[in-house]
Amino acid sequence: MKKGLYIHIPFCIKKCRYCAFNSYENMYDYAKKYIDALIKHIKSFKSEKIDTIYIGGGTPSSIDKELISMLMKSVYEHFDVLDESEITIEANPKTLDEEKIEAYLKAGINRISIGSQSFSDDELKILGRIHTSNDIENAVKMARCGGFKNINLDIIYALFNQSEDSLKETIDKTLSLSPTHISCYGLMIEEGTTLFDDVKKGKYVPLKDEAYAKMYETICDTLKKYGFLHYEISNFAKEEKYKSRHNLKYWKGKEYFGIGAGASGYLNSQRYTNCDDILGYINDFSQKHDVENLTLNDKMSEYMILNLRLLDEGVDILEFKKFFDKDIFDVFGDKLKYHLEKTKMLTKKENKIVLSKEAYYVSNAVLCDFMI
């Protein structure tokens, strides 16, 4: 079975104020040693077929292009990277240039995910982004002119004091750049971030749930109107072929290698997370924490939770039986009945169970019920 490969690059010029991901400022002196550790980690695995690669962060586009090229060369030398593989790199608009675009394409990368977040410069400042709205436009044009045909743009909505008009402007400008994929995430105020501290001090007040839900509805309706496929709660693709194949591996419970500081992987029914400290990872890439051997109940719960996120695709009743040799209603009967008949948050369509549209915004409340 073809696996995926996730590679984490934790370096950032500046950590965004909302970011709870494993990333570090001002540690670029260790970038070369870190890439060397990544290559050693890659070589420690058995060579297998892979058809998706995702280089995330942090800000992968902030390190020297030669390091990315060196990394990709080692991936191709060690793994059997299949033709037509989807290979993504995340990028901050401020850190892209024509030489990097050229180097990425030459290294085999064929999809770029640009963290635009907003087209309001005021909102970008609140988020602590280092780029402006003009930088986004320049980055997308540069990527397309350079040869990228598959371009994702990220949007963050429900920002402090964000208006419907501001959100619509961000959506309109995003659409004007003709991305092939759009990811939309509601602002999360997570402990350990500077935004969390600001909210605690009363500097910012999060939007109320009603406004949050209305913005999500605006995004969904607008993108659908412009022909985007809403295939996962937060993700929209211009065509079927532009769905994020790597992320679909996560949502479908497929196996993937996780390489890099703080990266998670899923192999042989075991989920693991690498040491999250850069220097610790450089010294010993084999360190792991949060190692979890998934039981049958774990796998069945994950199948329900992850597949329900896939909206119209949903949970396949026959596939569940094939995978687990159990009837889905014997395992989750009471919970399914409750949401199918009482809350109406789930709908049965032939052999599939899907989230009702009314459940999209409150999906977590439904999904959590399928934990065994």
C-alpha positions in Angstrom: 0.0 0.0 0.0 1.3 3.5 -0.9 2.1 5.6 2.1 2.5 9.4 2.6 5.5 11.3 3.9 5.2 14.4 6.2 8.4 16.5 6.7 8.4 19.2 9.4 10.5 22.3 9.0 10.1 24.2 12.3 12.0 27.4 11.4 10.3 30.8 11.3 11.4 34.4 10.8 8.7 35.4 13.3 6.2 33.2 15.2 2.7 34.3 14.4 0.6 35.5 17.3 -2.0 32.7 17.0 0.4 29.9 16.2 0.5 26.8 18.5 2.4 24.7 16.0 5.9 23.5 16.7 8.0 26.3 15.4 10.9 28.5 16.5 12.2 32.0 15.7 15.9 32.9 15.0 17.4 29.4 14.9 18.5 29.4 11.2 22.1 28.7 12.3 20.9 25.1 12.9 19.1 24.7 9.5 21.9 22.8 7.8 22.4 20.4 10.8 18.6 20.0 11.0 18.3 19.0 7.3 21.2 16.5 7.8 19.2 15.0 10.7 16.1 14.8 8.5 18.1 12.9 5.8 19.5 10.4 8.4 15.9 9.9 9.7 14.7 9.3 6.1 17.4 6.7 5.6 16.5 4.9 8.8 13.1 3.8 7.3 12.6 0.8 5.0 12.3 2.0 1.4 8.7 1.9 0.4 6.3 3.3 -2.2 5.0 6.8 -1.5 2.7 8.9 -3.5 2.2 12.1 -1.4 4.8 14.3 0.3 4.0 17.3 2.4 6.7 19.7 3.7 5.1 21.8 6.4 6.1 24.0 9.3 7.0 26.4 10.6 7.9 28.1 7.4 9.7 25.8 4.9 10.1 28.6 2.4 12.1 30.6 4.9 15.2 28.3 4.7 17.7 28.3 1.8 16.4 26.7 -1.4 19.5 24.5 -1.6 18.5 22.8 1.7 15.1 22.0 0.3 16.7 20.6 -2.9 19.1 18.5 -0.8 16.2 17.2 1.3 14.1 16.3 -1.8 17.1 14.6 -3.4 17.4 12.3 -0.4 13.7 11.5 -0.5 13.9 10.4 -4.1 17.0 8.4 -3.5 15.6 6.5 -0.6 11.9 6.1 -1.2 10.1 4.9 -4.3 8.3 8.1 -5.2 5.7 7.2 -7.7 5.0 9.1 -10.9 2.2 11.7 -10.5 2.8 11.9 -6.8 1.4 15.0 -5.0 4.3 16.9 -3.4 3.5 20.0 -1.4 5.5 22.8 0.2 4.1 25.4 2.6 5.2 29.0 2.0 4.8 32.4 3.5 4.3 35.0 0.8 7.1 37.2 2.2 9.7 34.5 1.8 9.1 33.5 -1.8 11.2 34.6 -4.8 11.6 33.4 -8.3 14.8 31.4 -7.6 13.0 29.4 -4.8 10.1 28.7 -7.1 12.4 27.4 -9.8 14.4 25.3 -7.3 11.2 23.8 -5.8 9.9 22.7 -9.2 13.2 21.3 -10.2 13.3 19.3 -7.0 10.0 17.6 -7.9 7.6 19.8 -5.8 4.4 20.3 -7.7 2.0 21.9 -5.2 2.4 25.0 -3.1 0.3 26.0 -0.1 0.6 29.8 0.5 -0.4 31.1 3.9 -2.3 34.2 2.9 -4.8 34.2 5.9 -6.3 37.6 5.1 -6.3 40.4 2.5 -6.7 43.1 5.2 -3.3 44.5 6.3 -4.8 45.4 9.7 -5.9 41.8 10.3 -2.6 40.5 9.2 -0.9 42.7 11.8 -3.2 41.4 14.5 -2.2 37.9 13.5 1.5 38.7 13.6 2.0 37.9 9.9 5.2 39.2 8.3 3.6 39.8 4.9 1.1 42.2 3.4 -1.8 41.7 1.0 0.3 42.8 -1.9 2.9 40.1 -1.0 0.1 37.5 -1.4 -0.7 38.7 -4.9 2.9 38.8 -5.9 3.6 35.3 -4.4 0.7 33.7 -6.3 1.6 35.4 -9.6 5.2 34.4 -9.1 4.3 30.8 -8.4 2.0 30.5 -11.3 4.3 32.2 -13.8 7.1 30.0 -12.5 5.2 26.9 -13.3 3.1 25.8 -10.4 -0.3 24.7 -11.6 -1.6 23.5 -8.2 -1.8 26.4 -5.7 -3.6 26.4 -2.3 -4.4 29.5 -0.4 -5.2 29.5 3.4 -7.8 31.8 4.9 -8.3 32.5 8.6 -11.8 33.8 9.5 -13.6 35.0 12.7 -10.8 37.4 13.5 -11.3 40.0 16.2 -13.5 42.8 15.0 -13.7 41.2 11.6 -16.7 42.4 9.6 -18.7 40.5 7.0 -17.5 43.0 4.4 -13.8 42.4 5.4 -14.3 38.7 5.1 -16.0 39.0 1.7 -13.2 41.2 0.5 -10.7 38.5 1.5 -12.8 35.8 -0.3 -13.2 37.9 -3.4 -9.4 38.7 -3.6 -8.6 35.0 -3.0 -10.9 34.0 -5.8 -9.5 36.6 -8.1 -6.1 34.8 -7.9 -7.7 31.6 -9.2 -6.2 29.1 -6.7 -7.0 25.4 -7.3 -7.6 24.8 -3.6 -8.7 26.9 -0.6 -8.4 26.0 3.1 -10.5 28.0 5.6 -9.9 27.9 9.3 -11.7 29.7 12.1 -9.4 31.5 14.4 -8.5 29.4 17.4 -7.2 31.0 20.6 -4.9 28.4 22.0 -3.0 28.5 25.3 0.6 29.3 25.0 0.1 31.8 22.2 0.5 35.6 22.5 -3.1 36.0 21.3 -4.3 33.8 24.1 -2.5 36.2 26.6 -4.0 39.2 24.9 -7.5 37.8 25.2 -6.9 36.9 28.8 -5.8 40.5 29.5 -9.0 41.8 27.7 -7.2 43.4 24.8 -9.2 41.4 22.3 -12.7 39.9 22.5 -13.4 36.7 20.4 -16.4 36.8 18.1 -19.5 35.2 19.4 -20.5 31.8 18.1 -23.3 33.3 16.0 -21.0 35.6 14.1 -18.4 32.8 13.7 -21.1 30.5 12.2 -22.4 33.2 9.9 -18.9 33.7 8.5 -18.4 30.0 7.9 -21.7 29.9 6.1 -20.7 32.9 4.0 -17.4 31.1 3.0 -19.2 27.9 2.1 -22.0 29.5 0.1 -19.6 31.8 -1.8 -17.1 29.2 -2.7 -19.8 26.8 -3.8 -21.3 29.5 -6.0 -17.9 29.8 -7.7 -17.7 26.1 -8.4 -15.5 24.9 -5.6 -16.1 21.4 -4.2 -16.6 21.5 -0.4 -15.1 18.1 0.2 -14.0 18.4 3.8 -15.2 20.7 6.7 -12.4 23.3 6.1 -11.3 22.5 2.6 -12.5 23.4 -0.9 -11.1 22.2 -4.3 -11.7 23.7 -7.7 -11.9 20.2 -9.3 -11.8 16.7 -8.0 -8.1 16.3 -9.1 -7.1 19.2 -6.8 -8.3 17.7 -3.6 -5.4 17.5 -1.1 -4.3 13.9 -1.6 -1.9 14.0 1.3 -4.5 15.3 3.8 -6.9 12.7 2.5 -4.5 10.1 3.8 -5.0 11.5 7.3 -8.8 11.7 6.9 -9.0 8.2 5.6 -6.7 6.7 8.2 -3.9 5.7 5.8 -0.3 5.3 6.9 2.3 7.9 6.6 5.9 8.6 7.7 6.4 11.6 10.0 9.8 13.1 9.9 11.1 16.1 11.7 10.9 17.8 15.2 7.4 17.4 16.5 6.1 15.6 13.4 3.6 12.8 13.9 3.5 9.6 11.9 1.2 6.5 11.7 2.8 3.2 10.8 1.9 -0.4 11.6 -1.1 0.6 13.8 1.1 2.9 15.8 0.8 6.6 16.1 3.9 8.5 17.2 5.3 12.0 17.7 9.0 12.9 17.3 11.0 14.9 19.9 9.8 18.5 19.3 13.0 20.3 20.3 15.3 21.2 17.3 18.5 20.5 19.1 17.1 17.4 20.7 16.0 16.1 17.2 19.4 16.9 15.7 21.2 15.0 18.4 18.8 12.0 18.3 16.1 11.9 15.7 14.9 8.5 17.0 13.4 10.1 20.2 9.7 9.8 20.3 6.9 10.6 22.7 3.1 10.1 22.8 3.6 6.6 21.2 0.2 5.0 20.9 -0.7 1.5 19.7 -4.2 1.8 18.2 -6.7 -0.8 19.3 -9.6 -2.0 17.2 -11.9 0.4 19.1 -9.4 3.2 18.4 -9.4 2.5 14.7 -13.2 2.2 14.5 -13.6 5.5 16.3 -11.0 7.2 14.1 -12.7 5.8 11.0 -16.0 7.4 12.0 -14.6 10.8 13.1 -12.2 11.2 10.1 -14.6 10.0 7.4 -17.5 12.1 8.7 -15.3 15.1 8.1 -15.4 14.3 4.4 -18.9 15.6 4.1 -20.6 14.1 1.0 -18.2 11.1 1.0 -18.9 10.3 4.6 -18.9 6.9 6.2 -19.4 3.9 3.9 -21.4 1.3 5.8 -20.1 -1.6 3.6 -16.5 -0.4 3.8 -16.7 -0.3 7.6 -17.9 -4.0 7.5 -15.0 -4.9 5.2 -12.4 -3.1 7.3 -13.5 -4.2 10.7 -15.7 -7.3 10.1 -18.3 -5.7 12.3 -21.7 -4.1 11.5 -21.5 -0.4 12.0 -24.9 -0.4 13.8 -23.8 -3.1 16.2 -20.8 -0.9 17.2 -22.4 2.6 17.1 -26.1 1.9 17.0 -27.3 4.1 19.8 -25.1 7.1 18.8 -26.1 6.7 15.1 -29.8 6.5 16.0 -29.5 9.6 18.2 -28.0 11.7 15.5 -29.9 10.3 12.6 -33.3 10.5 14.3 -33.2 13.0 17.1 -30.6 15.7 16.4 -30.8 15.2 12.6 -27.1 16.0 12.5 -26.4 12.9 10.5 -28.2 11.7 7.3 -28.2 8.3 5.7 -27.8 8.2 1.9 -28.0 4.7 0.6 -24.9 3.0 2.0 -23.4 6.1 3.4 -23.8 8.2 6.6 -22.9 11.8 6.2 -23.0 15.0 8.2 -26.1 17.1 7.6 -25.3 20.6 6.4 -26.6 22.0 9.7 -23.8 20.0 11.5 -20.9 21.4 9.5 -20.2 24.3 11.9 -20.8 22.3 15.1 -19.2 19.1 13.7 -16.9 18.5 16.7 -19.9 18.1 19.1 -21.1 15.3 16.8 -17.8 13.6 16.0 -16.8 13.4 19.7 -19.7 11.1 20.3 -18.0 8.4 18.3 -15.1 8.0 20.7 -15.2 4.5 22.2 
